[in-house]
């Protein structure tokens, strides 16, 4: 059974969504339906988003690397760069 869903969005968002839908040969309604179906299947969208799935395993990291330490160093470098410049 299908239900009609009415949503109010900024016109720029709708224009961009329409443009994207045209590029992928779909309607904006189809895009919304697919997205809502996807999040309805899984409560943790961040872990299962299609982009995340495609990128999973692309980079092979040394298992001995401490990612938290790397991120902290990168943040520190960004802060220092702003202070110095």
Order of alpha helices (4+ residues) and beta strands (2+ residues): alpha-alpha-alpha-alpha-alpha
